[in-house]
Every structure is written in C-alpha cells, then in structure tokens.
Amino acid sequence: MPVTEHMSPLTITRLIALLTIVGQAGLVLVILGWPWRKTALRAVYDFLSNQALFGAFLVVAGGVLGSLYFSEVAKFPPCELCWFQRILMYPQLLLIGLALAKKNRDVVLQTLILSGLRAAIALYQVYLQFGGLAMVPCSTTGLAASCSQKNFLEFGYITIPIMALTGFVMIIVAMMLHRRAAPTVETE
C-alpha cells in the first residue's frame, strides 16, 4: 500500500521537520566541536570525515525525495526560488552518487559551489518568508507559488526553505569534513 494511505501529509511533514531539527543539532555539535577536532574529538571527526561523502549523498537524496513529495504528493506548488534550488540540487545526487560508486573523492569543489548557491537562494527565501522585503521580484503569475508563501510552519519555525537551508549547510559541512579525509583517489 502507498505511504499516503497510512500516513497523512501532515504526519510526513512533521517527520521531515523532526529530521531537520536532528540535522540542525548535528550541525551545531560538529561546528562547536571543530576547534577540538585534532585533539579530544579526533576519532569522532575521523569517522565523520570518512563517512562525509555517504552522508552528503543521503542528505541530497532526502532533499530530492522531499522536494518531489512536497510537490507531487502533498501538492505544494514550488515557487520560482524552489525551482532554482532544485535545478542545482538534482545534479548533485548524480555527482555525489557517481563519486561514491567510482570511489572518486574529488567532488568537493563542485559540491561546495552548487550547495553554496543553493544555500544563498534558500537563505533569501527564508528572509522573504519571515517578513523581508523582496530585493528581486518573485513570480506570482499563477505559474508558480509566491516565494514568501509558507505551505506549513512546524515547531514554530520550520518551513520548506528552512529544511532546504539545513540540508545545504549539512552538505557544505560534509564536504569540508570530506576534504580532510583520505587523499583523492584517481579514477581510471
């Protein structure tokens, strides 16, 4: 049976929002522990560094599946900024997936650029959703939803752009950790 027969969109949205909070907590712990990464927390950071590419892949896969869920199952129409974020996110699934499959560790620069652009767009959309004035126009022509529209608000602050921003920052941090892992493996 399809997931939607067992779980309502509200339940799934809350579950994804909870995962976002877990991701945010993880980011805080990794960032706060960064100064001690070469001393007391070395084993933890070595593990995170060695698993960073796989972690980034999971975050991107979750973002792709989440974006498809919100637009195709929950029927939240994506806005123009959401489309730009998707355009930058979907290729990352392939890029990181191929890097994992080929044991090619040299995807840091490409991933940082794509995730950095996505994070900037998501941050601007968060700014709009929480009352900021538009610096550039966002489509409200009926072809796309308003970029400032909140389809839901979970736990008092989590919206789709907050989820996206969290994921993009998680990927950026994962790539920074990945960069300190084992040296690049040359592909044949």
C-alpha angles and dihedrals in degrees: 000000000000118000092243091066091059103033129038121226087250091057093048091046090053091048091052089046090053090051088051090055090049089051091049091050090050091050091051092050094047093046094045091048094048095097090057096044093111097045129029096004098041096118092050093049092045089054092046091047093051092048097039097101092051090046091051089050091053092049092049092046089050090050093050093047091044093051091049091046093051094048102034105032106022089036096225104156111230117237126224093267090050089054092052090050091050092049089057096039104048096061089051090065089059095039095052093036091055091046089055094046095047094040086237108151096185101100099099100104096045092046094047091051095048094043092045091054091045092049091051091052092046092048090052090050091050087051089053094046093053095051107283120146116249113257091187125025120261121205118264095161095116092261091091137014121259111275090227094053116115110212088190140349116214126187090000097291115032116110130154093271090051088052090048094047091050091052094047092050089047089055092047091051090045090054091049089052091044090053091061092050126090117325122276115284113225117233121225 
